[in-house]
Amino acid sequence: MLKRKHLALGMTAILSISALVGCSDSKDESNKGDTIELKVMLTPQWKGVIDAAEEGADYDSFFKYAAEQFEAEHKNVDISVEVVAGDQRDELLNVNLNGGTPPDVFFESVFAMGDYAHRGALVPLNDIIDDEAKADIEQGYWDSVTFGDDIYFYPFSHNPGTFTYNADMFKAAGLDQYIGEENEIKTWTMEEYEEILKTLKEKLPSTDYSNANAMGMYALNNQGDTWNLAYLRMFGNEFFDEEGNIILDDASGVKAAEWMNNVYQSGYTNPGAESVSSNDVNALFQNQQLAISFTNPILFNNAKADMEAGKMAKFDMRLANIPSESGDPLTFTYVTGAAVFDTKDEERIEMSKEFVKFVSTDEELIKASKNGIPVRTSVSELYKSENPLFAAYAQNSQYIFNFTGNVPGYSQLRQVLYPELQAMFTEQLTPEEAVKNYQEKGNQVINDAKEDSVIFNK
């Protein structure tokens, strides 16, 4: 088991040369020749270097600070940092790629960047990953950043998806025995979860919670679709085979779709799921019109902050896992990390990889992962007293499934599921028909994308 390190606190600590990437020989090499100019891009992640309370904290603070530290040891390197809006990311990258001027490094969610690995726009990072990093970061996170045989992103932090539930509504319905601790991600069996839904429908007092339902359900668009993908795995379906094909159309996949439809048709959820968005469901939960909804740490913490600020009514909001028939819970996550683009300039590529390793392994810089949920066990241990849920998320990491399968064309694949769910909820299709349609259409998207994937055409 990894020997957990207690890292030194404070950004004022002097960064030792040994903490920097590379040995003295590589440093000497980096100090020769012309200036190497690197461009680092990121979408807004967190403000400040380590904490948003820092003076002048902004979205570029962390990478600007990291660049200064790196440049101090690599005198001929000049790093510029640019923050781009998430909705402008792909347009900007495509223009740069088409013009032969991609950034050197991009920090983003792997979920949003996987197609660039398939397109051959990124370079593998295998050679900067060591055994210490592999021991400190659970395998589930490595699976998320591995395409084919190669690692294309260095995992830094993550944003896991779970249920959130209103413990006050549970108590009002007499479900006290199913309430977890305040800093626990509660795990229910399928039988327990079905009993919870049934009891909430039958016993939640309408005098206190008018027009309230047990669980949120939505299928308006592709937003928040990861929870629907989790429900479809509830009965053991693997979803993708080893070749990246959807294999939902079997007994376990159909059973999961039937479960979703039965929950909806039985009135356990909000009505009109076919025309309800994930944002709508989130609002219903915050208004205490749903007892159980979806969440991630950002949504969860924002809701608690709104309660404290008086922007929404206070209630006892806690976390739970998505249950499965096997008894092991289901959880997924959005891993964030840095990738290196193939600029066709070997010197820039190697220095970019050095910078990525520095950012992802330096003992001070990795503390910034506490702004999300750390992927490193050592950082979770360091800050568990500050955020007790870090320990719960770390314990949960063993149950993570890779919701994208790292298949090519995943961004287009997201457009395929929700129309079939809409047809199922409106009874235009049976669950079996909806699953079959999704698999056929989804595999067409994947197979078309495979033709252009460097991962599948090595």
N, C-alpha and C positions, 0 to 999 in steps of 0.2 A: 504494500500500500504506500502511496506517495507520502513522503515525509512533508508535512504541511509547514510552509514557511510563514513566519510572522514578519511581514514586510515593514520596513521603517516608515513612519508616518511623516506627512508634510511634504509639500513640494519644495521647501527650502533646503531639503537635504541635498548635499552635493552628489551628483551622479558619478559613480566611479567608472573608470575606463573599462573595467571588467564587465560592467553591465551593458556596454555598448556592443553592437553587433560586429563580429569580425575580430581577428587577432591583430597584433601590431603590424604584421607584415601586410595585411590587407589595407590597413590604415595608411601605411607608407605608400602603397600603390595608388590609393585614392587621392593622395596629395600631389600626384604627378599629372602633368598635362593640362589641357584647357579646362575651363569651367564646365561642369556637367549641370545643365539646367533641367530640373524635374518639376512637373506640374502635378499637384495633388488636388483632386476634386472630391467632394462629398455632398450628400444631401443633408439638410438640417438634422442633427442627431441630439446633441445636448449642448448646453451653454457652459462655458468655462473650461479650464483645464481638467480639474478634478471635481469642481463644485460650482453650481450656478450662482452661489453667493459671492464668488470672487469679484473684485472690482473690475469693471469693464468686460465681464463675461459675455461671450458671444459664441455663435456656432463654429467659428473658425479658430477659437482660442486654443483648443487642444492641439490641433495639427500645426498651428503656428509655433507653439511652444516646442513641440516635438521636433519641428524643422530646425529651430534655433539650436537645440541640443545636438542634433545630428550634424549640422553644419560646423559646429565647434570642433568636432572630431574628424570631419571630412572637409578640409579647407577649400577644396575646389568644387564643392557642391552648392548649388543655389536652388532652393525649393520655394515655389510659389503655391499658395493655397487658395482655392476658390470654392465657395459654397453655391450649389445650384438647387433650384426648386425641384422637388420630386416630380412634379408634373411636366417639367421641362427636361428631365434627365435624358430620356431616350432620344428625343429630337436632337438635343445638343450632341450626344454621343454619336448618333448616326451621321450627323453633318461632319463631325471631326473624323470619324472613321472613313467616310467616303473621301474626305480631303487628305487623308494620310497623316492627320495630326491628332491622334488620340491623346488623352492625358496619360501620364505615366502610372499613376496610382488612383484608384477610385475606392472610396469607403462607403459601403451601402449594405442593405439587406441582400443576402444571397438570393432570396426569393425573387427579387427584382432584377438580378443581374445574371442569372443562370444561362440565359440564351446567348450571352456574349461568349461564354465558354464554348458552347456548341458551335458558334460561328467562327471559332478560331481566333477571336480578338484578344484573348487572355493567354498568359503563359503559366504553366504549372509552377507551383511553389514547393514541391516535394523536398527540394534540396535545402530549404531554410527551416524545415520542421524537424525538431530533434526529439529524442525519447522523453526528455523532461516535459516538454509541451504536451506530448501525447499522453503522459501519465497524469498531468494536471487538468486536462480537458477531456471530458467524457466522450466515448466513442460516438454517441448519437450526434454530437456537434460535428465531428469529423465526417460522418456520413453525409451531413447536409452540405458540406463544402467540397465533396469528392465527386467528380464527374468522370466516369470510366475508371481508369486506374490512377488518376491524378488529382491532387488537391489544388484548387484554383483560388481559394479565399483563405485568409488566416483568421479563424474565428476569434472574436474579441468579446462580444456580449450577445445577449439574445432577449427575445420578447415572447415568452411562452403563453400559449392559449389554454384557458381553463374555463370552467363554469364560475359564475359568482351567484350567490343566493342571499336572499333577505331572511336572516335568522329570526327577525321579529315576526315575519309572516309564518315561518315554520312553527314558532311557539304558539301563535294564534290558532294554528290548525292542529295542535297537539303532537307535533313532530320533533319534540325536544331531543329524543334519542338519536336523531340523525344529524344533529348540529355538531360540527367540529370545533376545535379550539380556534381562538382568534388568529393565531399564526400557523394554522394547519391548512393544508390542502386536503380536504376530506375526500375519502374514497368510499363510494357506495357500490354495492353489487347491483346487477341489473334488476334483481327482484326487489331490492330496497328502493331503487330509483323509481320503479314502476309503482310501488306502494306510495312513495312520496307524491308522485304526480296525481294518483287517484285520490289520496287524502286531501291534498290541496284543493282539488276541484270540488270535493264533497264537503269539506269541513272549514275551509277558510271563511271566516265571518264576513258576509257582504256589508254589514254595518260599518266595519272598520276598513274594508278594502273593496269598494264597489267597482264592478267591471274588471276585476283582477283575474288573471289566469296563472296557471302553474309555470309554464315554460315558454320561452321565446322561440318562434320559428319564422324564417324569412326566405324568400326566393326571388326578390325583385330583380336583382342583378348579381354581378360576380363579387361584390364587396362582402367581406366576411365569410366567403365560401369555405374557408378552412374548417369551420365547425361542422358544416354539412358534410364535408369530406371525412371528418372524424366519425360522424354518426354512421356513415356507410361502411365503416370498419368495425362497428360494434360487435359483430358476430363472427369475427375472425378473418374477414376477407383481407388479402394482402394488397389488393388494388392494382399493383404493377407486377409484372413478371420480370425475370432477369434481363430481358431484351427491351424493357421499358414500355411494354404493351399493357393496356388496361385489361384486367381480368376480373372485373366486377360482376360479370354475368354468370354467376354460379349460385348455388343454394345459399351461401352465406351472404353474398351481396344482395340477392333478392330479399332475403329475410330482413336485412337491415333497412332496405327501402320500404318494405311492408311495415316495419316498426315505426319508421318516421311517419308514414301515411296514417297508421292506426292512431298514433299519438295526436296527430292533427285532426283527423276525422272524429275522434272521441271528445274533442273539445278541451283537451289539456293545454292547448297553446292559444296564443292570440289568434283571432280570426283573420282571414284574408292574407295568409302567408304568401300567396303568389304575387301580391302587390305591396308587400311590406319589405322594407330594406333593413339591413343590419343596424343602420343609424336609428331607424324608427324603433326597433326592438330595444336598443340601448336606452332610448328616451323613455319607453314604457317601463323599463326596469327602474330607472332613476325616479320615475313618478309613482313607484310602488304599485304598478298595474301588472307586474310580473314578479313571481317569486324566484325564478331561476332564469339566468340569462348567460350570455357569453362575455368574456372579458380577457384582457391581457394586463400586464403591470401598468402600462401607460394609462389605459382606460380606468383601471381600478384606482390608481393613485390620484388621477384627475378628479374622479368622483368624490373621493374622500376629501380632497382639497376644496372642492365646491361645497361640501357639507360644512367644513370648518369656516368657509368664507360666507356662509349663509345664502349661497346661490341655489341650494337644493335642500329639501328636508332631510334631517338626519335619520338614519336607520342603521341597524347592525348588519353590515355587509361583509360576507365571508367568502372563502374560496372552496371549490370542490373540483374533483376530476370528472372527466367524461367517463362513464362506466362502460364496461364491456362484458360480454357473456363469460369470458374466461376468468373474470375476477381481477385481472390486471387492468389498471386504468389506461385510458388513452390520453396522450398529450402530444402537442406539436409545438414548434417554436419557429420564430423568425430569427435566424442567426445573422448578425451583422459582422462585417470584417472587411479587410482591405484586399483588393485584387490588383494585379499588375497587367497593364495592357502591352500588347506586342507592338512596340514602336519601330521594330526592325533595326533598332540601334542597340547592339549588344551591351555596350558600356552603360547606357541609360537603363536598360533592363536589369542588369546586375546590381546597379546602385539602387534602383527602385526596390528590388527584392531585399537589399540590405536595410533600406529604410522601413519597409513593411515589417521585417523581423524585429527591428529596433522598437517600433511602435507597439508591437504585439507581445514583446517579451520583457521590456525594460521594467524593473521592479517598481518604479514610481508611476510610469505611464499606464500600466495595466490596472492601476487603482481606479482609473476613470471609468472602467467597465461597470462600476457600481451605479452609474447613471442609468444603466439598463439593468439587466440581470447578468452577473458575471458568468462567463463560461468556465472560468478557472475555479477549481475547488479552493485554491489558496486564497483567492480574493474573497470568495464567499465566506470563508472562515474568518478572514480579517475583519469583515464588516457585518458579521451576523448579529452582533449586539446592537449595531445601528439600525439594521433592517432584519429582524428575525425571520422574515419570509425568505431570505436568501437560502437559509438552510432547507426550507421546505421545497423550494424550486430545485435546489441541488439534489435532494433526495428523489424528486420527481423525474430527473433527467434520464433515469434508466428506462422510463416508459415512453420516451419520445419516438414517434414515427416520422419518417421523412415524407411530408404531405405532397411534395412536388415530384417525388421519385427521381428528381434531377433529369427529367425527360426533356427532349428538345420540343420547342413550340409550346411550353407551358403557359405563356401569357395568352396565346390563342386558345389553348385548351380551357382556360377559365370561362370562356364565353359559351361553352357547350353544356355545362351542367344545369344551370338555373332554368333554361327553358323546359327541360325535361321534368324538373321538380315542379315547375308551374303546372305543367300538363297533368302531373300526378295528383297534386293537391286539388285541382279543379275536376278531377275524375275523368279527364279526357284520355288518360292512359292509365293502365294498371301499373303497380310498382315494377312488375316484371318487364313490361313493355318499356317503361321509362329507363330502366337499367340497361336493357338491350340497346335502345337508341343511343344512350349516352356512350356506351362502349364502342359502338360502330362509328359514330361521328368523332368521338375522341381519338380513337386509334387512327382514323384518317388524318386528323390534324398531326398526330405524332409521327406517323409514317411519312407524311409530306415533309415534315421538318427534319426527319432523319436523313433525307437525301442530301441536305446541306450541312449536316452536323459533322464536324471533324472528329467528335468523340466516337460516332458510330461508323466512321469511314476511315479509320486508321489503317 
